[in-house]
């Protein structure tokens, strides 16, 4: 049998204060965990607020009165010929429709987008008003690509006076 001579364990070991170095590691670890937790919360909030989810016109109508006053995002095709632009009041009114054919009147207070005439569909964020219209705060217009669309034909007659 082998006899190992080792130094005895000091009796005052339990009475020694904790090393400052250990406390720095603990504090640093807590700060890192708090920062990672903060980032996780921010990512979840950003995903919830900017997610690509939107309602169809039929889904907005099915919600009825519970949709009033809530900020929602709705998508639909711009109804051709429904545009009513009032430059004096800077108000754009139009309608969107979904595959079911249901229409939703939209009111947007702000400058008319340059590409509105070419808009095929729109994603609108805002709130439903009690009168059944939708007050838009943001418009995202989807226009067909110029490379996929047939060129427009423009016919102009010259007139001599």
N, C-alpha and C positions, 0 to 999 in steps of 0.2 A: 504494500500500500504506500502510496506516495503522500508525503506530508507537505502541504502547501503552507508556507509561512506568509501570511498576508497581514497587512496593517489592519488593526481593528477599526471598526466604524466609529467615527466620533460620536460621542453621546449628545453633543449640542447641535446636531444636524437639524433636528426638527425646530430648533429655536432660531435658526438663521432666517433673515428676511428673504423674500423671493428676489431673484436677480432682476435688475432693471432691464436687462436684455430680453428676458422672457416676457416682461410686461410690454415691451415695444413690439414684439412679435404678435402678441395677443391683440393689442390695439390696432396694429396694421392689418391683421387678418379680419378684424371686425369692420374696419373701414372699407376694405375690399369687398366684403360680403354685402355691406350696405350699398355700395356703388353698383354692384352687379344686380342687386334687387331693384334699385332705382331704374336702371336701364331696362330691366324686364318689364316693369310697370309702364314705362314710357313706350316701349314697343307694343305692348298690348293695347294701350290707349290709341296710339297712332294707327294701328291696324283696324281697330273698331271704328274710328272716325273717318278714315280714308279708304276703307275697304271698297271694293268694286261692286258691292251689292246694291241693287236698285229694285224698285217695284215697277210692275207694269201698270198701265192705266186701269185695267180691270181690278187689280189688287188694291189700288188706291180707292176706287169706287166701293169696293166690298168692305173697306174699313169704315166707311160712313163717317159719323160724327167723331169717332175716336181718333181720326186722322187730323182733326183741326188743331192748330197750334203746335203740332209736332214738326220737327225738322226731318224731312224725308227726301229721298232721291228717287225720281221717277224717270222712266225711259219710254220713248215712243217715236214713231215716225212723224215728221212734220207734215201736217195736212196742207196739201197744195192749195193755194189761194186763200188761206186763212190769215195771212199776215195783215196786220193793221198797225202801221208805224206812224206815230204822232211825234214829229220832230220838235214841235213847240214845247210839248210836255215831256219830251224824251221818254216816251212810253212805247214799248213794243208788246203787242198782243197777237197771239197766234194760238193754234191748237195742235195737239199731238194725238196720235191714235196708236193702238196696238193691233195685234193680229185679229182680235175679236171684233174690231171696228169701233170700240168705245172710244170716245174723244174726251179730252181734258183741255179746257181753256187755260192758257198760260198768260200771265201778266208779268212783264219784266220792266222795271224802272231803271233805265240806263241807256248807254249808247247802243245803237243797233249794230250787231257784228257785221263786218264787211262781207263775210261769206254766208250770210243768212239765206240768200236766195238759192245758193247751191246746196244748202243743208238737206240731207236725206233723213237723218234722225238726230235726236237730241237726248242728252241726259241732263235733267234739270234738278237742281237742289233748291229747296225752299220749304214753304209750308202751305197747307190747304187752308183756304178761307171759307167762312160759313156760307158765302154765296155760291160755292161750288167751283170757284176758280182757284188756280194755283199761283201763288205769288213766288216768282223765281228770284233767288238771290244769285245763283250762278248758272250759267249755260255752258254746256259742252256740246258743240255741234259736230256731227260726223258728216263729212262731205265725201262724195266719191272721189277717188284718185283721178287726177287728170289723165293718167295713162290708161285707165280702165274705162273711162267714160267716152261715149261717142262725142265728137266735136259738135258744138252748137253751130247751127246755120243761122247767119245773120243776113237779112235781106233789107237793103236800103235803096230807095229810089231817089235819084237826084232830081231836084226841081229847079227849073229856070224861071226867074221872075220876070 
